[in-house]
Each structure stands twice: as C-alpha cells, then as structure tokens.
Amino acid sequence: MPLIRRPVAGTEHGNTLIELTLVMILIAILMAIAIPMFLFQKDKAHDSSALSDARHAATYEESYFVGKGTYVDGDPAASLKSEGFTESAGTTNVVVYTYAPGAVQAGRISNGSGSYCVEATSVSGLHVYVNGFSGSVSETVSCPL
C-alpha cells in the first residue's frame, strides 16, 4: 500500500476550505489598505478643487477690476457669478471680501482702488484663501474682516 495518496483521474474538483479561507484573508487585507487610500485621494481632489475655485474667483475679481475700474462691491459672489464664475462640485462655498482704498489689513495697505480676499471651502472642510493684498494663497492665514 503506497503512503502517498494519488488522485484518481477526474474525481477531484474544487479547492479546499483552507485555500478559500486564505484567499478571502488576502482580499480583506488588500481592501483594508486600498479603501483608506482611495478616500484620502478623494479629499485631496476636493481640496484641489477649492484651491482652483479660489484662484479663479481672484482672476474674475481682477478682470472685473479691469472692466469697471473698481473691485466688486455689494454682493461679490453674485457679481462674480454674473461675470461667469461658477463653483465646482468639490467646493461648498466661495466668499469674496472687498476692502476700500487705503484699507490696512494684515499689515498691508490696499492700493488706491482697494483690494479683496477670496475664501473657498472644500467639501472635505479645508478653507483656502487668496489674498488680493499680496496675491498669496494660504490655508492658514484667513481673510481679514
């Protein structure tokens, strides 16, 4: 009697329970790694969208200034939308603050025509600011009120 069992041709089908369990464990480990990475990339995309919207709103603010000789007054968001600005899906809110000529904000004096600051908020909660006083983009220095 041989010690090693030889399969009879055509009688064994499928995998053992241990093999199936190992495959399921491997798939679970891969999913545990992949899903958080996907969610992190999604938040980064929303943050980039908010940054892009803030920069575009600043560009629209500057083009409004070129056409009208002043920065947007009254409701800046409505005025920018009338100029063609629209928020992207990754941005929940874009707010534009305008400042009178000669206003001092964050140690800077606005020029003779005034200045502005754009605040954009992403779906993930990040606030991005574009400051018309310096042209800088920041995630930490907020728009002065």
C-alpha positions in Angstrom: 0.0 0.0 0.0 1.5 3.3 -1.0 1.9 6.1 1.6 1.1 8.9 -0.8 -2.4 9.1 -2.0 -2.7 9.6 -5.7 -5.8 11.3 -7.0 -7.9 9.2 -9.3 -8.1 11.0 -12.7 -11.2 13.2 -13.0 -12.6 12.6 -9.5 -11.3 15.6 -7.5 -12.8 19.1 -8.2 -12.6 22.5 -6.5 -10.4 23.9 -3.7 -10.0 23.0 0.0 -11.6 25.1 2.7 -8.1 26.3 3.8 -7.3 27.6 0.3 -10.5 29.5 0.1 -10.0 31.0 3.6 -6.5 32.2 2.7 -7.8 33.9 -0.5 -10.5 35.6 1.5 -8.0 36.8 4.1 -5.7 38.1 1.3 -8.6 40.0 -0.3 -9.6 41.5 3.1 -6.0 42.8 3.7 -5.8 44.4 0.3 -9.2 46.1 0.8 -8.1 47.4 4.2 -5.1 49.1 2.5 -6.9 50.3 -0.6 -10.1 51.8 0.7 -8.5 54.4 3.1 -6.1 55.4 0.3 -9.0 56.0 -2.1 -10.8 58.1 0.5 -7.7 60.2 1.1 -7.3 60.8 -2.6 -10.9 61.9 -2.9 -10.4 64.5 -0.1 -7.2 65.7 -1.9 -9.2 66.2 -5.1 -11.9 68.2 -3.3 -9.2 70.4 -1.7 -7.5 71.0 -5.0 -10.9 71.9 -6.4 -11.4 74.5 -3.7 -7.9 76.0 -4.3 -8.7 76.2 -8.1 -12.0 77.9 -7.4 -10.3 80.4 -5.1 -7.8 81.3 -7.7 -10.4 81.5 -10.4 -12.5 83.8 -8.3 -9.4 86.0 -7.8 -8.9 86.1 -11.5 -12.6 87.1 -12.1 -12.2 89.8 -9.4 -9.2 91.2 -11.3 -11.0 91.0 -14.7 -13.9 92.8 -13.0 -11.5 95.5 -11.9 -10.1 95.9 -15.4 -13.5 96.3 -16.9 -15.1 98.5 -14.2 -12.1 100.3 -12.6 -13.1 99.0 -9.1 -13.3 95.8 -7.3 -16.7 94.1 -6.8 -18.9 96.0 -4.3 -22.2 94.9 -2.7 -22.6 91.1 -3.0 -19.3 90.0 -4.5 -20.4 86.4 -5.1 -23.5 87.4 -7.1 -21.4 89.9 -9.1 -18.8 87.2 -9.9 -21.5 84.8 -11.0 -22.9 87.4 -13.3 -19.4 87.6 -14.8 -19.4 83.9 -15.5 -17.8 82.4 -12.3 -19.2 79.1 -11.1 -18.2 76.9 -8.2 -17.0 73.3 -8.9 -18.6 70.3 -7.3 -15.8 69.9 -4.8 -16.3 73.3 -3.3 -19.1 74.1 -0.9 -18.7 77.9 -0.6 -16.7 80.8 -2.2 -16.8 84.1 -0.4 -15.2 87.3 -1.6 -14.4 90.1 0.8 -13.6 93.6 -0.7 -11.7 96.4 1.0 -11.9 100.1 0.5 -8.9 102.1 -0.9 -6.2 102.6 1.7 -7.5 99.9 4.0 -4.9 98.3 6.2 -5.3 94.5 6.5 -2.7 92.1 7.9 -0.1 94.9 7.9 -0.6 95.7 4.2 -2.2 98.8 2.7 -4.6 98.4 -0.2 -3.8 100.5 -3.3 -5.9 103.4 -4.5 -8.6 101.1 -5.9 -9.0 98.8 -2.9 -8.4 95.1 -2.6 -10.0 91.8 -2.0 -9.6 88.4 -0.3 -11.2 85.2 -1.6 -12.2 82.3 0.8 -13.1 78.9 -0.7 -14.2 75.9 1.4 -13.9 72.4 0.1 -16.4 69.5 0.7 -13.8 68.0 3.0 -13.7 71.1 5.1 -10.5 72.8 4.1 -10.5 76.6 3.9 -8.3 78.2 1.2 -7.6 81.9 1.0 -6.3 84.1 -1.9 -5.3 87.5 -0.7 -5.5 90.4 -3.2 -3.2 92.5 -1.0 -0.2 90.2 -1.6 -1.5 87.7 -4.2 -0.7 84.9 -1.8 -2.5 81.6 -1.4 -2.8 80.2 2.1 -4.5 77.5 4.1 -3.7 79.1 7.4 -3.9 82.9 7.0 -7.6 83.8 6.8 -9.2 86.8 5.2 -9.3 89.8 7.5 -12.8 91.0 8.2 
